[in-house]
Amino acid sequence: MTSLGVTMKGQVTLKRDLLQHLGIRPGERIELDKLPGGELRVKAARPKGTIDSFISRHAGKVRKPMTIDEMNEIAASGWAGEE
């Protein structure tokens, strides 16, 4: 079992091997579920959107051909839940 320290601000840093086990990369998010008995369930937060909702949300915004960088920025914001 891994033991983690808590900072004065109440923060905990997960060690790299734990993040790799969860399949989490820098910039991604985790979800915590409170369980009985003071336990937590930790899991990787996965995007809940669909490609159809992504396309319909951004369909009216495209007025000229986009660069790959612009497409990547829109895709990243869509999967991050930003609008």
C-alpha positions in Angstrom: 0.0 0.0 0.0 1.3 3.5 -0.9 1.4 6.2 1.8 1.1 9.9 0.8 1.7 13.0 2.8 -0.7 15.9 3.2 0.6 19.5 2.9 -0.5 22.3 5.2 -2.9 23.4 2.5 -4.6 19.9 2.6 -3.1 18.8 -0.8 -1.9 15.4 -1.8 0.4 14.6 -4.7 -0.1 11.2 -6.4 3.1 9.5 -7.3 3.9 8.8 -10.9 3.4 5.1 -10.7 -0.1 5.6 -9.3 -1.0 8.0 -12.1 0.4 5.6 -14.7 -1.7 2.8 -13.1 -4.8 5.0 -13.5 -3.8 5.9 -17.1 -3.6 9.6 -16.3 -1.3 12.0 -18.1 -0.4 15.6 -17.2 -3.3 18.0 -17.6 -6.0 15.3 -17.2 -8.4 15.0 -14.4 -9.3 12.4 -11.8 -12.6 11.7 -10.1 -13.1 10.7 -6.4 -16.1 8.9 -5.1 -16.8 8.9 -1.3 -17.3 5.4 0.0 -18.6 4.3 3.5 -16.0 3.9 6.2 -13.9 6.9 5.2 -12.7 5.4 1.9 -12.3 7.0 -1.5 -12.4 5.5 -5.0 -10.0 7.2 -7.4 -10.5 6.9 -11.2 -9.5 8.7 -14.3 -12.1 11.2 -15.5 -13.1 10.4 -19.0 -14.8 12.7 -21.5 -18.5 12.2 -21.6 -19.3 14.0 -24.9 -19.9 12.3 -28.2 -18.5 13.2 -31.6 -22.0 14.3 -32.7 -22.3 16.8 -29.9 -18.8 18.1 -30.6 -19.5 18.6 -34.3 -22.9 20.3 -33.8 -21.5 22.6 -31.1 -18.8 23.9 -33.4 -20.5 23.6 -36.8 -21.7 27.2 -36.8 -18.4 28.6 -35.8 -16.4 27.6 -38.9 -16.4 30.3 -41.5 -13.0 29.7 -43.2 -10.7 26.7 -43.6 -9.0 26.1 -40.3 -5.4 25.2 -39.6 -4.5 21.9 -37.9 -3.6 23.9 -34.8 -7.1 25.6 -34.7 -8.8 22.2 -35.1 -6.6 20.7 -32.2 -7.5 23.7 -30.0 -11.2 23.2 -30.6 -11.0 19.5 -30.1 -9.0 19.9 -26.8 -11.6 22.4 -25.5 -14.5 20.2 -26.4 -13.1 17.1 -24.7 -12.2 19.2 -21.6 -15.8 20.3 -21.3 -15.2 23.9 -22.2 -17.4 25.8 -24.6 
